[in-house]
Amino acid sequence: MPRWKALPDELDPQVKEFTTQLRRLVDRGGLSVAALSDRTGYSRTSWERYLGGRLLAPKGAIVALAEVTGTDPVHLTTMWELAERAWSRSEQRHDMTMEAIRISQARAALGEFGAPPAATAAPAGGKAPRRAGSAVATPGIAGPAGVSPTIPPQPTAPDANRREGTGSRGPAAPPPPAAPGGGRRRLTMFLAGVVGVAVVVAAVFFLTGNDGGGKKNQGNGASVTPSTSVSSDLPAGVKCAGAGCTGKDAEAMGCSGDLVTTAKTVTVGATTLEVRYSRTCGAAWGRITGAARGDAVRVTAGTTTERGDITAVGDTIAYTPMVAVKDAAEAKACATLASGQTGCTT
């Protein structure tokens, strides 16, 4: 039975090649996922995601793997940078496609409803006014877009002229003007349809991967801004900052690796308790290493607390989700061991 499961078919070819290379390095080093976790400082669950193609490993994890396996970190980092750009393009195409679908659905739903009919008020006496040379408005009958239909004047006859008191045949009345309301509505619906088609075509364009051969950076060219966009001031791969990071995984959000430092540390029994801090993300989290099943860690900043624990046999590292902080001094981490021993950072 093969050690590794097949990578997802929808995975970008560049990411798939990079993930396959990581698997080869792990196999060459004779490492289990648990041993890889112990020697790199990244959790077992995280490595299972990285090696399964479900999450792109952060740069820090790649550098740690290179050190453990005796691989040149420069070459491995180069491959990671190519995979990171491919991963970002895939996420952007997915976000743009979902946004295009939502826009199309909203426009289609709005297109099913016309403008509300406008009430036509008749003047006192119950008769609609009539002006020479204009169409006659018929009260009580609603036309397109709430405009009353018009009845063009009939050709002027001698009898009609006598009834009007002219006594002679007058010139033929000019044709009635077109109703502006209906024309505007038809034009609006036509333009909405054209825009909707353009959005769908754009979505198909990005789904088929027509991005200049896959060599362009995701920032080049005009594009629809994804609904989940982050500040352009953040480094590549970082997906949150400040309050947006609270409750989220540091590795998944790109806040670990080269962007993290150990702000506080204390020993609780045989376990090391740390406050990990990323200035770039404006967030901190708690971590315990050398721990055992049943050990737990929590981090608190103000009124916010996040928790993590070890539930699987063989795991020795656990960390909490992030909490937003202005600086590392705001965060405090505490550990509760299965033995009952407890301890906190200052």
Secondary structure, 3 states (H helix, E strand, C coil): CCCCCCCCCCCCHHHHHHHHHHHHHHHHCCCCHHHHHHHHCCCHHHHHHHHCCCCCCCHHHHHHHHHHHCCCHHHHHHHHHHHHHHHHHHHHHHHHHHHHHHHHHHHHHHHCCCCCCCCCCCCCCCCCCCCCCCCEECCCCCCHHHCCCEECCCCCCHHHHHHHCCCCCCCCCCCCCCCHHHHHHHHHHHHHHHHHHHHHHHHHHHHCCCCCCCCCCCCCCCCCCCCCCCCCCCCCCCCCCHHHHCCCCCCCCCCCHHHCEEEEEEEECCEEEEEEEECCCCEEEEEEECCCCCCEEEEEECCEEEEEECCCCCCCCEECCCEECCCHHHCEEEEECCCCCEEECC
